[in-house]
Amino acid sequence: MNFKTILLSLCLMTGVTAGAQSRADRQHLNDKNSFTMLLLGDPQGYTKYDINQPLFELTTLWCADNVENLNVKAVLITGDLVEQNDNIVLNRSMLNQTSRQMWESASRSLARLDNKVPYIIATGNHEYGYTRGDQSFTHFPEYFPVERNSKWMDCLVAAYPNREGKASLENSAYVFNDKNWGDLLVIALEWAPRDEVLAWAKKLCDSEKYKNHKAIVLTHTFLREKSAERTDNENYKIEPHNWGQGIWDKLVKCTPNIRFVFCGHTGVPGSFEESVAYRKDKNDAGKIVHQMMFNVQVLGGGWEGNGGDGWLRILEFMPDGKTVKVSTYSALFGISPTTKQFAHRTGKCDQFDMVLD
């Protein structure tokens, strides 16, 4: 067998193996006429340790690889891309990366989605101040300008200045269309949104242009883990602010077309149930609003674990125009035949339907 024959054989074998691996972790719709949005919980546990960073990139690569077969319209991220926004001193008991290294890691992982699918981020407390969200400044606009992802240009319809008065995607709105669901408006809010931000979002939803859109609010803090109580009186110095209860009272409850709220932020080490929450309540118009919290950061071994075991949620918008099927999947477990059996969670808090009235 000559060298060319050997080389050709190796290329063919590599191609087959790569193709099989690419297909091994692909998921499929329950109905071919559905579309999905993918929900990623707080990634800070991935980015704060160099050894964990590839797991977030694996997760975003999985999202990119499944855009077509899951008909993904958007990837939603609950915030806290980094553990600390602006710190150069390493506290090795909780991280081994500077803020710049964490931001670069988050940017590198999310670059896997650039020009493939819109990803929408609700900034969290760890994106602000020096270490924990007590001040107003953030590096978010530096790493995520609107120009970096061409897919944002197709759906971004409005934005509101951030706490520093700068144009930014921290407060932003996006429109998506589906023949069965009609028009959807997704609004991302800054960490602990100011009153003027909530007023902007409400005015947008109430406007003649968007009042008939089904609206989804993506915000960082809204529900507590497990109990699903709304957050209130959190121990942060940032001013002005609104916590979950304020967001409900001033925006969600009094806006008829807001039908979903997705958030992250809370969670404690322990069972999976300690990192998720769900509730539904009627708004002032008597319509049900589905509220869901999903935060992966302690699911891979606690605060100093691997960052989340690649868990994400697949939100399948069914062609009946009113049902969203929620499923919980691990891109990490799903990519290996050895662990694939653990890639789907099937408990009551892991898979359920959200149905509009």
N, C-alpha and C positions, 0 to 999 in steps of 0.2 A: 504494500500500500504506500503510494508516494505521499509527499508532504501536502499537496493540494487536496488529495482525497481525505487525508486525516483532518485538515483544517475545515473542509466542507462538512464532514461528519460532526465535528465539534460544534460548528455553528448551528447545524440543524438540531442537535441535542439541546444546545443552550436555548434556542428559540422555542422548542417544545416545552422545556422546563419553565421558561419565563412566561410563556402563554398560559400554562396550567396554573402557575402561581398567581398570575393576574386575575384569572377567573375564579380561583379558589375562594376569595374573600368577597366576591360580588353578591349583593343581595338583590331581591326582586320584588316588584310591586305585587300587592294582593290583587289589584285590578289594573290592567294595562292602560286604562283611561285615567288613572290617578296621577297626581304629582306629589312631590315631597318637599319639605324643608328639613334640614338636618340641624339639630340643636347640640352645641358643644358647651359643656359646663366650664367653669373657671379653670383656665390652663396654668395658673401661676405655679402649681406644684411641678409641672413639667419644666418650666423655663428657669426655675431657681437653682436647679442642679444640672451640671453639664451631662451627667450620665442619664438623666431623664429626658433631655431635650429631643432625642430621636423619637421618643414615643409620641410627642405632639406632632412631629413631622409625619410619622406613620399615620396618625389619625387624619391629618389634612390630606395626605396622599390618598388614603382610602376614600375620602369625600370626593376628591377629584376623579378618581377611578370609577366612581359610581354615579357621576353626574348624568350620564345618558340613560343607563338602565333603570335608575330610580327617578328619572325625570325631575332632577333637583332644580328648583327655582332659586333657592337661597340657602346659605349656611348661616345660622344664627348663633352668636357667641355671647354668653352672659357676662363677660367682663373679667377683670383681673388677669390680663395677659402676663403681667409681671408680679413679682412679690413686692418690689420696691421701685418707685418711679425714678428716684434721683439720689442714689446712695453709692459711695465708693468704698465704704468700710465694710468688710465681710464679717458677718456674725456666723461663724462656721457651725454653730449649733442648729442653724435653720436654713442655710443656703451656702453655696460656694461660687456664686456669680455676682458680679457688680450689676447695677441697674442697666448700664449700657449693654452688657452681655445678655441680659434677659430680654431687653427690647430687641436686640439683634436676632436672638433665637426666635422670638415670637414672629418677627417680620419674616425671617427665613422660612418658617413653617407655613405661614399664611401665604407666602409667595407661591406655594404649590397650587393655590386657588386663583391667583391673579389671572385675568383674561380667560377664565374658564367658567366662573360662577360668581355672582355677588355674595360677599360675606358681610354680615351686618353685626356690629359690635356695640353692646351697651357698656360703656366704660365703667370700671369698678373703683372702689376706694384705693386699691393699690396702684392705680394709674395716676394718682394725684399726690402732691406734696413730696416730702422726702422719703418717708418710709410707710405711711399708713393712711393717707387720705385726709389729713387735717388742714392742708393748704389747697389753694385753687389751681396751682400751675401743674402742667402735665406735658410729657414728651409725646403724647399720642399723635398730635397732628404732624409731627416731624417724620414719624415712621409710617403713617397711614394717610397721606394726602390723597385726594380724590383721583388724581391722575394716575396712580399706580395700578389701578384695576379698571380696564376698559369696560367691564361688565357693570360697574357702578353707573357709568354714563348712560346706560340704557334704561335705568329704573329710578335713579335719584331724582326726586321732584321738589324737595325743600330741605333747608338746613337753617339752624339758628346758631348765633355766635356762642362760643364757649365762655367759661368764667373769666377768661382774659380778654374777651371781646374779639377773638379771632374766628374767622370762618373755619369750620371743622366738622367732621362727621360725628362728633360727640352727640350732637342733637341733629338727627337727620331722618328723612322720610323717603320711602321707596314704594313704587307701585308695581304690582304684578297682576297679570290677567290670566284667567282660565275660562274655557267655554262653559264649564259646569259651576264654577264658584263665582264667576263674574270678576269684579275688580277687588283687589286686596291692597290695603295700605299698611305698611310695616313702619313703625316709628321707633327709633332708638333714642334713649334718653341718657344724659350724662349721669354720673354718680350723684346721688342725693339731689335730684333736680331742683333748681330754683323755681319760685312761683312763676316767673316770666316764661320759663321753659314749658311748664305745664299749661300756661295760658296759650302759648304758641301752638302746642300740640292740640289743645282743645279747639282752637280757632281753625286749625287745619282740618280736623275731623268734621267740624260743623259747617265748613264752607260748602257752597253750592257744588264745587268741583268734586269734593270727596265725601259728601254726606251719605252717599249710597254705597260707599266702599265698606267692606268688612275690614275692620282695623285690628291690628296686632300690635301691642306695646311690648317692647323689649327693654327691660330695665334691670339694674344690678340687684338692688335690695328691694324686696317686696314681701316675700313669705318666709317665715321661719321653718326650719327643717321639721319634718314629721308632723308637728301639730298644725301646720299651715296657718298659724296666726300671722297677721300682718306685722311687719317690723315697725317699731316705734321707739323713740327716745334712745337711739343708738349712741354709743360712747365715742363720738367723733366731733372734733371742734370746727369742722368746716361750716361756714355760714355764707349766705343763707342756705337752707336745706329743706328737703322733704323726704321722709322715710316712707315705707310702704303704705301706712295708713293715710298719710297725706296725699300720696299719689292716687290712692283709691278715692278719697273724698273729693279732691280737687279736679281730677281728670277722668278716671275710669268710670266711676259710679254715675257721673252726670253727663256722660257722652254716649248716646244711644248705639252708635255703630262700633264701639270698641268691644270686641267679643272674646279676645284672648289676651292674657298677660303672661309673659315668660320671664323668669328671673333666675339668679343664682345666689352667690354670696354666703348663705348660711350652711351649716353642716358640722358634724362632729365625728371623730373616729368611732367606729363601731360597725353596726350592721348597715347594709345598703340603705335601709329605710331611714337612717339618720342623715342622709344627704339628698333626700327628695321630699317633695310635698305637692299636694294638689287639693284644690277646693273649687267650688263653683258657687256663685252668688248672683242674685238678680240686680241689675242696675236700676236707675230711676225710671227707665222706660219699661221695666218688667221683663227684660231680656236676660238670659243667662250669660254670665261672663266666666269663662274657664281660666283658671289661674294655676300655673305650674312652676315649681322650683326644681332645678336640676343642677347639681354642683358636684363635679367629680374629684375635686382636689385631694380628698382624704381616702379615696376608694382603693388606692394602690398601696396601702400599708400605713395610713395615718398621715400626720402632718409632714413627716420626713420620709414618706414612702416614695413610690415611683411617679406620683402625680395624677393617677387616675385610671390605670389599666386600659386606656384607650376607649373607655365607655363613652357613648354618645346616644342620642335619641333620634329615631327616624319618625318624622311626623308625616303620615300619609293622608293627604287630602283626597277623600274618596269621591267618585264621580256623582254621588247623590247631592253634592253641593252643601252638605251639612255635617258630615262625619269626618273627624280626624282620628285615625288609628295611631296610637302611640306605641312604639316598641323600643326596647333598650338593647343595644348591641355593642360589643367590644371589637374594635378594629384590631387590637393586639391579639386577642384570643382567636379571632376569626381567621387570621392569616396562616396559622399553623394547623396541620392535620391533627397534631397531638392535643391541642387545646381547643379546637373548633367546637367541641361538644359543650364548652362553657361560654360560648360567645353570645348566646341569647339568654337574657333573664326573663322569667315567665311568671313572676309573682304578681299579686294584685297591684302593687305600686309600680310595676315595670311595664306592663302592657294593659292598655285600657282605651276606651273610646271617649272622645270629647264630641258631643253632638249639639249642634245649634238648634234652638227652638224657632 
